[in-house]
Amino acid sequence: MKTPLIHLFTLSILAFSSAFAAQHSFIAIGDMPYGGKPEDHAKFQRVIDRINQIQPAFTVHIGDIKSGSTVCSDEALLKVKDMLNTISPALIYTPGDNEWTDCHREKAGKFNPLERLEFVRKNFFQNGMSLGVKPVKLESESENSQYSKFVENTRWNKDGVQYFTLHIIGSDNNLQRNLESAQEYFERNAANLAWLKDSFQKAATSNAKAVVLFLQADMLSVYSPGFTDTLAELKTQAAAFKKPVLLVHGDSHTFVIDRPFNTDADNTVPQLTRLQVPGDGRVYGIQVNIDTEDAGVFSFKPVVVLENQ
């Protein structure tokens, strides 16, 4: 039996449309495992197992792989790195304050924060590759000789969506503790602002459908001068981009989706959505579904593990 011509035409249109439909998903996690107890790591392992069942395009951990009151030892950090490397296919990571900034605390072992930062950079960022079962190549800001130490600022593109990370952390972004920390902040702040501008410029030049950026700090709940420059530049760049932008962060441990700059008080960037991922005792992730044919681009689904509730 021959297929009617109209059916062939319809099938051709559907095939043409699907060829240009850009759909994928990623999972965002952060602030976990948030303790040094065996049950904390067991809960995180269950999240990893669930991610590996779902098999998103990639997963991003937005920092705080331990709590601020647990020891910042090599062993503790590398144990979580080993867990991150079991996430399939790829895991992209950006540091949190608990990995280095807060390591001067007595309960954290009284480490030198800058020494811990160098340890994280050396062990979690190697050869421009992500972590995970099947590491992927990432573009790094360190490829620019002016910012050669900032291996943690990375970016990649998937289905016309520009993704990038920024090393913005809680605890005032390491600005106010002492002169040494302030000097570190000013250097990293300059690198972050350059990477933010360049990533939006690349998105505009490539006609990206959307931009997604990942960082650890909750810059919106508590005022800190350590966040002022980043927030101002983010609003400027996102407003000029005009297309959907998603800001993903952790730090405050509760699941939030909102549009912080689409309010009566501040309507400067109505197309910017903020996702704050859960963490600490709330051990689950958030799946972000991407559909560039949809005006909103982003939709969200909690990745809940019943045993962790």
C-alpha positions as a printed NumPy array, in Angstrom:
array([[ 0.   ,  0.   ,  0.   ],
       [ 1.408,  3.38 , -1.004],
       [ 1.65 ,  6.179,  1.548],
       [-0.483,  9.177,  0.468],
       [ 1.538, 12.144, -0.703],
       [ 0.024, 14.392,  1.97 ],
       [ 1.275, 11.976,  4.652],
       [ 4.758, 12.031,  3.186],
       [ 4.672, 15.81 ,  3.16 ],
       [ 3.538, 15.913,  6.819],
       [ 6.237, 13.452,  7.859],
       [ 8.842, 15.545,  6.048],
       [ 7.739, 18.69 ,  7.883],
       [ 7.879, 16.88 , 11.24 ],
       [11.341, 15.532, 10.496],
       [12.532, 18.989,  9.442],
       [11.118, 20.545, 12.623],
       [12.628, 17.928, 14.919],
       [16.012, 18.386, 13.28 ],
       [16.025, 21.996, 14.452],
       [14.433, 21.407, 17.861],
       [17.16 , 21.732, 20.496],
       [16.272, 19.796, 23.602],
       [18.414, 18.404, 26.396],
       [18.539, 18.414, 30.178],
       [21.102, 18.873, 32.902],
       [21.008, 18.367, 36.669],
       [22.198, 20.981, 39.152],
       [23.362, 20.017, 42.645],
       [25.187, 21.802, 45.426],
       [25.935, 22.019, 49.15 ],
       [26.349, 18.242, 49.385],
       [27.561, 16.042, 50.941],
       [27.222, 18.615, 53.717],
       [28.973, 16.856, 56.561],
       [31.62 , 14.308, 57.413],
       [29.379, 11.538, 58.695],
       [28.935,  8.254, 56.788],
       [25.204,  8.922, 56.38 ],
       [25.94 , 12.249, 54.651],
       [28.019, 10.482, 52.025],
       [25.424,  7.697, 51.752],
       [22.698, 10.233, 50.941],
       [24.901, 11.862, 48.337],
       [25.657,  8.472, 46.812],
       [21.931,  7.862, 46.402],
       [21.646, 11.171, 44.525],
       [24.52 , 10.096, 42.285],
       [22.821,  6.757, 41.619],
       [19.61 ,  8.564, 40.626],
       [21.505, 10.933, 38.312],
       [23.164,  7.968, 36.633],
       [19.747,  6.434, 36.032],
       [18.474,  9.628, 34.403],
       [21.62 , 10.216, 32.307],
       [21.299, 13.966, 31.696],
       [23.538, 15.66 , 29.162],
       [25.724, 16.737, 32.09 ],
       [25.545, 17.567, 35.81 ],
       [26.898, 20.677, 37.526],
       [27.941, 20.839, 41.19 ],
       [27.894, 24.483, 42.225],
       [30.18 , 24.136, 45.233],
       [30.325, 23.369, 48.952],
       [31.268, 19.698, 48.771],
       [31.55 , 19.776, 52.58 ],
       [30.204, 21.888, 55.413],
       [32.092, 24.856, 56.808],
       [32.609, 23.105, 60.145],
       [34.23 , 19.911, 58.839],
       [37.967, 19.504, 58.303],
       [39.384, 20.784, 54.998],
       [41.874, 17.939, 54.712],
       [43.218, 16.55 , 51.448],
       [41.496, 13.28 , 52.283],
       [38.084, 14.878, 52.828],
       [38.207, 16.88 , 49.594],
       [39.544, 14.047, 47.452],
       [36.948, 11.623, 48.814],
       [34.192, 13.789, 47.354],
       [36.142, 14.284, 44.143],
       [36.195, 10.498, 43.748],
       [32.411, 10.467, 44.193],
       [31.968, 13.248, 41.628],
       [33.982, 11.189, 39.16 ],
       [31.341,  8.44 , 39.301],
       [28.657, 10.759, 37.891],
       [27.777,  9.905, 34.292],
       [28.444, 11.131, 31.739],
       [30.154, 14.409, 32.755],
       [30.33 , 16.523, 35.92 ],
       [31.26 , 20.194, 35.863],
       [32.275, 21.733, 39.193],
       [32.753, 25.254, 40.515],
       [34.195, 25.787, 44.015],
       [32.334, 26.906, 47.132],
       [33.568, 28.817, 50.15 ],
       [33.639, 25.704, 52.343],
       [36.364, 24.127, 50.202],
       [38.83 , 26.92 , 50.874],
       [37.623, 30.342, 52.066],
       [36.314, 29.088, 55.408],
       [39.11 , 26.619, 56.078],
       [40.783, 28.995, 58.551],
       [38.072, 28.116, 61.086],
       [39.094, 26.009, 64.064],
       [36.577, 23.241, 63.279],
       [37.749, 23.231, 59.655],
       [41.348, 22.579, 60.706],
       [42.865, 26.09 , 60.726],
       [44.207, 25.761, 57.188],
       [45.551, 28.634, 55.123],
       [42.645, 29.397, 52.75 ],
       [44.923, 30.348, 49.865],
       [46.823, 27.075, 50.183],
       [43.507, 25.22 , 50.092],
       [42.482, 27.201, 47.006],
       [45.645, 26.105, 45.228],
       [44.942, 22.499, 46.248],
       [41.432, 22.673, 44.796],
       [42.66 , 24.206, 41.556],
       [45.397, 21.602, 41.163],
       [43.257, 18.568, 41.934],
       [39.784, 19.424, 40.597],
       [40.758, 21.222, 37.362],
       [43.179, 19.35 , 35.148],
       [43.964, 19.731, 31.45 ],
       [40.813, 21.712, 30.759],
       [38.636, 18.655, 31.31 ],
       [35.498, 18.198, 33.378],
       [35.092, 15.534, 36.006],
       [32.772, 12.547, 35.663],
       [32.735,  9.106, 34.044],
       [33.166, 10.576, 30.568],
       [34.979, 13.911, 31.001],
       [34.401, 16.56 , 28.357],
       [36.697, 19.307, 27.174],
       [35.82 , 22.742, 28.553],
       [36.995, 26.155, 27.478],
       [38.849, 27.775, 30.378],
       [39.647, 31.386, 31.177],
       [43.159, 30.178, 32.003],
       [43.786, 29.888, 28.256],
       [44.159, 33.678, 28.368],
       [47.632, 34.341, 29.778],
       [46.334, 37.376, 31.664],
       [44.133, 35.059, 33.743],
       [46.226, 31.902, 33.68 ],
       [45.546, 30.861, 37.284],
       [41.743, 30.863, 36.91 ],
       [41.326, 27.296, 35.685],
       [37.976, 27.051, 37.466],
       [36.197, 29.562, 35.202],
       [34.973, 27.4  , 32.34 ],
       [32.359, 27.388, 29.595],
       [30.782, 25.128, 27.003],
       [27.93 , 25.121, 24.496],
       [25.104, 22.636, 24.045],
       [22.364, 22.925, 21.417],
       [22.922, 26.653, 21.034],
       [22.847, 27.384, 24.769],
       [25.924, 29.1  , 26.227],
       [26.94 , 27.727, 29.64 ],
       [29.657, 29.07 , 31.923],
       [30.879, 29.055, 35.527],
       [32.084, 31.907, 37.713],
       [34.114, 31.516, 40.905],
       [31.843, 33.609, 43.148],
       [31.607, 32.297, 46.706],
       [29.849, 32.94 , 49.987],
       [31.574, 34.443, 53.036],
       [31.63 , 37.866, 51.337],
       [33.379, 36.411, 48.296],
       [36.565, 36.286, 50.453],
       [36.718, 40.084, 50.561],
       [36.68 , 41.213, 54.174],
       [38.547, 38.827, 56.487],
       [42.035, 40.329, 56.177],
       [44.369, 42.051, 53.705],
       [45.531, 38.774, 52.179],
       [41.977, 37.663, 51.446],
       [41.046, 41.079, 50.066],
       [43.988, 40.996, 47.675],
       [42.889, 37.543, 46.487],
       [39.349, 38.846, 46.013],
       [40.366, 41.833, 43.887],
       [42.403, 39.674, 41.514],
       [39.688, 37.026, 41.187],
       [36.965, 39.671, 40.887],
       [38.713, 41.197, 37.881],
       [38.978, 37.761, 36.26 ],
       [35.326, 36.997, 36.984],
       [34.106, 40.258, 35.483],
       [36.203, 39.687, 32.364],
       [34.871, 36.126, 31.99 ],
       [31.288, 37.281, 32.528],
       [31.552, 39.943, 29.835],
       [33.38 , 37.68 , 27.41 ],
       [30.906, 34.824, 27.835],
       [27.909, 37.043, 27.113],
       [29.765, 38.519, 24.138],
       [30.411, 35.028, 22.824],
       [26.74 , 34.182, 23.297],
       [25.694, 37.262, 21.344],
       [28.216, 36.666, 18.559],
       [27.163, 33.026, 18.161],
       [23.462, 33.953, 18.307],
       [22.96 , 31.659, 21.302],
       [19.364, 30.893, 22.227],
       [19.996, 31.34 , 25.96 ],
       [22.699, 31.735, 28.592],
       [23.126, 29.703, 31.783],
       [25.694, 30.643, 34.434],
       [26.672, 28.736, 37.568],
       [28.232, 30.076, 40.763],
       [28.132, 29.172, 44.447],
       [27.166, 32.326, 46.33 ],
       [23.652, 33.495, 47.066],
       [24.242, 37.093, 46.04 ],
       [20.599, 38.123, 46.435],
       [19.699, 37.317, 50.053],
       [22.435, 39.201, 51.922],
       [24.124, 42.407, 50.842],
       [27.896, 42.163, 50.525],
       [30.3  , 44.509, 48.734],
       [31.99 , 41.344, 47.482],
       [29.003, 40.747, 45.188],
       [28.272, 44.304, 44.049],
       [30.407, 44.291, 40.899],
       [29.179, 40.864, 39.772],
       [25.503, 41.704, 40.229],
       [25.815, 45.009, 38.405],
       [27.699, 43.484, 35.466],
       [25.352, 40.485, 35.301],
       [22.328, 42.768, 35.067],
       [24.014, 44.906, 32.398],
       [25.048, 41.944, 30.258],
       [21.773, 40.029, 30.65 ],
       [19.695, 43.093, 29.8  ],
       [21.744, 43.682, 26.642],
       [21.494, 40.005, 25.644],
       [17.661, 40.225, 25.813],
       [17.156, 36.463, 25.501],
       [16.493, 34.026, 28.388],
       [19.193, 33.848, 31.081],
       [19.348, 31.356, 33.938],
       [21.418, 31.997, 37.076],
       [22.081, 28.802, 39.068],
       [23.533, 29.   , 42.579],
       [23.415, 27.389, 46.012],
       [24.661, 28.628, 49.398],
       [21.271, 29.118, 51.109],
       [20.24 , 25.437, 50.899],
       [16.583, 25.801, 49.851],
       [14.944, 25.223, 46.464],
       [13.947, 28.537, 44.886],
       [12.876, 29.512, 41.37 ],
       [12.061, 33.165, 40.755],
       [12.707, 36.183, 38.564],
       [14.462, 38.568, 40.949],
       [14.715, 41.411, 38.444],
       [11.103, 41.212, 37.271],
       [ 9.471, 42.933, 40.227],
       [ 7.793, 46.25 , 40.947],
       [10.973, 47.392, 42.667],
       [13.372, 46.199, 39.962],
       [12.233, 45.266, 36.473],
       [15.602, 45.718, 34.761],
       [16.06 , 42.117, 33.542],
       [12.64 , 40.425, 33.323],
       [13.991, 37.498, 31.297],
       [16.51 , 36.394, 33.967],
       [15.433, 33.371, 36.007],
       [17.183, 32.398, 39.246],
       [17.463, 28.76 , 40.378],
       [18.745, 28.201, 43.904],
       [19.468, 24.521, 44.429],
       [18.721, 22.688, 47.697],
       [21.473, 21.416, 49.957],
       [22.683, 20.663, 53.477],
       [19.9  , 18.462, 54.901],
       [17.877, 18.728, 51.679],
       [19.761, 16.153, 49.65 ],
       [18.33 , 16.182, 46.131],
       [19.016, 17.809, 42.805],
       [17.098, 19.837, 40.234],
       [16.721, 18.718, 36.638],
       [16.613, 21.602, 34.178],
       [15.003, 20.792, 30.848],
       [16.054, 22.885, 27.862],
       [13.817, 23.49 , 24.855],
       [15.075, 26.305, 22.675],
       [11.883, 26.191, 20.605],
       [ 9.922, 27.225, 23.693],
       [ 9.841, 30.93 , 24.535],
       [10.762, 30.277, 28.156],
       [13.501, 27.753, 27.267],
       [13.786, 26.406, 30.849],
       [11.588, 24.064, 32.882],
       [12.416, 22.447, 36.205],
       [11.891, 19.132, 37.99 ],
       [13.186, 18.07 , 41.428],
       [15.284, 14.901, 41.36 ],
       [14.088, 13.459, 44.65 ],
       [15.401, 10.31 , 46.346],
       [12.749,  9.025, 48.749],
       [15.293,  7.468, 51.11 ],
       [16.84 , 10.915, 51.629],
       [13.604, 12.609, 52.702]])
